[in-house]
Amino acid sequence: MRIGQIVIDVTPLRKSRDFRWLFTGRLASMVGNALATAAANWQVYGLTHSSLEVGLVSLADSAGMLIGLMAGGVLADRHDRRKLLTVVRIPQALLAVLLMANSLLAHPALWPIYVLTLAIGLTAGLSSPASTAAVPALVGPGRMAAAAALTSMSGQLANLGGPALAGVLIAGPGLAVCYAIDAAGFAVFGIAAGFVRPLPPAPGGQRPGLQALADGFRYVRHNGVIGGMLLIDTSAMIFGMPSGLFPALATEHFHGGPATFGLLTAAPAAGAIIGAAASGWTSHVRRPGMVVIGAGTLWGAAIVGFGLSSSLPIGLAFLALAGMSDLISEVLRNALLQYYTPDQLRGRVSSLYLAQVNSAPALGNVEAGGVAQLFSLTTSVISGGLACVAGALLLGALIPAVRHATLRPLAGDRPSGTGPAPGTGPAPGASPAPGASPATPDGSPAADGTVLGE
C-alpha cells in the first residue's frame, strides 16, 4: 500500500469547494464550542464549588441536543439543508453573546448558564442532521470515508486544544473572551454555509411530523447495516469508555492529581488524532463492516489493558489505542450510514445516530460508576472492556448484514442490508428487479463495469 493510501485523505477538501466551506465553518464552530464549554464549566464551579452543578451543564446541553435532533432530522429531509445550516447560526451566535454578557456582570447569575446552554444544544440539534446529511451530495459516494475522517480529526483537535486554550484565555483576558470566540465561530459557520450551493430536499420527502420521525425509526430498525452499527456502537459506548471514573482513577489507582486526570482525559483524543492522520486506507476497505466489528473488539481489549495497568504511561498508551480504534470505527460508521440511507431519509437517520452518540456515553458513565460502587474501580473498567469485546463479537455474529457491508459495490451487486425509503419501493433487504443496475446513495444508477467512487 502506498504512503498516500495511509495518511489522511484530503481529496474532499481539494476537489469540493462546497465541502471546504462546510469544513471551515464546522471547524470554527467546534473550536468556539470547546472554548465555551470549558469556560461554562469553570464559571459554574467558581460560582458553586460543586462538581454536581458542573455536571448539570453537560446534562443541559445533552437534553437540548436530544430535543433538537428529533426535530432537526425531519427538517433536514424537508427543507434546503444549506438554508437550515445558515439560519440556525443566528440564534446560536446571539445565545453565545448572552453568555458573554452574563459573565461580564459584577455578580453573574447561575441559571442563565443552564438555560442558554440548553438552548444552544437545542439549536445545535436542529442543524446537526442537516450538516451530516449534506456531505454525500458535496463529496460523492466514493469520498465519504475520507470526509468523515477529516471531520472527525477536526473535532478531536478542537476537543484537545480547546480546553487548553480556554485555560490560557480564562487566566488572561477572562471568560468573556471564550464566549465571544464562540459567538464568532457560529457567525463564521453561518457565513461559510452561505457559500455552499443549495441543497434542496430529495423528492419524496415527508411533511414534518410524528409519522415522518416514525419512518426514520422504522428504516433503522429494518436496515441490518445501520441498525447493527448503532447496536455495536451503543455497546461500546455504554461499556467501553469509563471517562466518569477518570477523576477517581487518577487519584486512587495512579496516585496522581489534576495533571494525571488531564492526561487520562486527553489520551483517547490524542490516539484519535493519530488514527485520523493515518486513516487514508479507510477509503479502500472492501468490507468496512468487518473493520467496525474489529475496531469495537480492539476498543474493548484496550480498555481491559488499561484496567490492568498499574503504570500511568502504559495506561495512557492503552487509552490512546482505544481512542484510535474508536476513530476508525467512527469514520467507517459515518460513511456506511450515509451510503446505506436514501437521501430523503438521511436527515432523520442522521438525527437518530447523533442522538445515540450523544446519550450513550452518559449511560456508560452511570453504568461504570454503579459497578465501581458495588465492586471496585478496576473491576468496573475491566468488566466494561470485556463486555465491549463480547458485544462487538456477538452482534457481528448475529447480524450478517454488518459483516458484508461495503462502500465499493460493483455494478450488478447490491449492498446487503439496504432498503428504499418507506413507501418508495420494496421492503428493506429485498432484491432489485432482474437486470436492474445498483443505485448510488444519491439515487442515480451506477455505470456498468465501474467501481463506485473511483
Secondary structure, DSSP 8 states (H G I E B T S, - for coil): --GGGTS---HHHHH-HHHHHHHHHHHHHHHHHHHHHHHHHHHHHHHH--HHHHHHHHHHHHHHHHHHHHHHHHHHHHS-HHHHHHHHHHHHHHHHHHHHHHHTSSS--SHHHHHHHHHHHHHHHHHHHHHHHHHHHHH-GGGHHHHHHHHHHHHHHHHHHHHHHHHHHHHTT-HHHHHHHHHHHHHHHHHHHHTS------TT---SSHHHHHHHHHHHHH-HHHHHHHHHHHHHHHHS--GGGHHHIIIIIS---HHHHHHHHHHHHHHHHHHHHT-GGGGG-S-HHHHHHHHHHHHHHHHHHHHH--SHHHHHHHHHHHHHHHHHHHHHHHHHHHHTS-GGGHHHHHHHHHHHHHHHHHHHHHHHHHHHHHS-HHHHHHHHHHHHHHHHHHHHHH-HHHHT--S--BTT---TT----TTSSS-TT----TT---B-TTS-B--TT-BTT-
